[in-house]
Amino acid sequence: MSDRPVRLPGPEHPISIEATAARVVVTAGGRVIADTRAALTLREAAYAPTQYLPRSDVDMALLQRTSHATYCPYKGECSYFSIPLGGQRSVNAVWSYEAPYPAVASIAGYLAFYRERIEALEIRPAI
């Protein structure tokens, strides 16, 4: 059993997740890494909103799992991927909560990208 704290979102640390009403396209190393109309926007406390993209809309062949891992008491264990096409800039550029805590269970099977470690994350109007 883990001795890591598990916290629930609440007024002091709100988390909301909703469907993104737009197309999200991620590029790195001159290639489209992801293209989806099924992203989720996660808003957490005072952090900037984060786009979570379904794995089915990410070219997983362009990602490489790393041994890097972190922990969030609100979301759980987090694993990482690098984008070799992006070079050193794109090391650990992608993260995933593969077994997130129940309060954020809807992000299971989704990936998020550090904007500063990719070329672009574009949020385009849905057509």
N, C-alpha and C positions, 0 to 999 in steps of 0.2 A: 504494500500500500504506500502511495506517495504522501509525503508530508508537505507537498506544495499547496498553497492556498487556492481555493476555488471561490470566486466571487460572482455574485449575480449583478447584472446591470440594474441600475436604479437611478433615482434623482441625482445622486452625487456622481454617477458615472453612467450616463445613458448610452445605450447602443440600439440603433434601429437598422433594419435591413429591408430594402424595398427593391422591386424590379426597376432597372434603369430604362427609361423611356427613350432610348437612343441606341444607335449602333456604336460599338466600341471596337477600335482597331489599334493593335499594338505592333510596332515595328522595332527591329533591332538588327544590326549588322546588314542593313539594306534589304531585309526580308520582312514580310508580314508574318508575325509570330502567332497572332490571334485576331480573329474577326468574328464578332458575335452581335446578335440582337437579343441575347438572353442574359446579359450581365446583371449583377446585383450591386446596388450602392449600399455600402455599410458606412453609417455615421456613428462615430464613437467619441463621446465626451467632446473635448475641444480640438481633436485631431481633424485634419482635412478629410473629406469624404474619400473612400477608397472603392475602386471598381473591382469586383470579384467576377472572373470570367469562367464559364463552365469548361472543364477539361476537354469536352467533346468539340469545342470551338478553338482550341489551342493546338498548334502543331507540336505535339509532345516529342517528336523526333528531333526537334531543334533545341530541346532542353536537356540538361544533364543534372541528375540529382546529386546533391552534395551531402557531406556529413554535418553541415552546419544545422543547428537546431536552437530554437528559443522557446520560451514559455510565456504565456499570457494568462493571468489568473481569471480573466473573463472569457477567453476563447479556448485555451488549452495548449497542447504541444503543437509547435509549428515546425514544418520541414521546409527545405529550400532547394531551389534549382538555379543553375547558372545557364546562360545562353552563350555557348562557345562562339557563335558568329559575332557577338558583340565585344569580344576580347575581354581584357581585364576589367573594363568598366561594367560588364554584365555578370560578374561573379556574384552569386547569391542574389540575383535580380528578381527572383520570383519566389513567392512563399505560398504555403498551403496549410490549412488546418484540416488534416485528413480525418480526424475524429474529434470535431469541435464539441464543446460543451453544449448541453441541450438548449440553452438560451440563444445560441447562435447556430443551431444545427443546420440551418438552410445554406450555410457556406461550405458544407461538406461537398467534395467533388468540384470545388472551384479553386482558382488560382488568382493571386494578385501580383502586381508588378510595381517595383520601385521606379517611379518616373525618372529619377536622375540616373538610373542604370540602363535605360533603354533609349532608343532614338525618340520615340513618340508614343503617347497614348492619346488617341484622338477620340473624342466623344462627338459623333456626327448625328445630325437630326435623323430620326427614324423616317423611312420613306414607305 
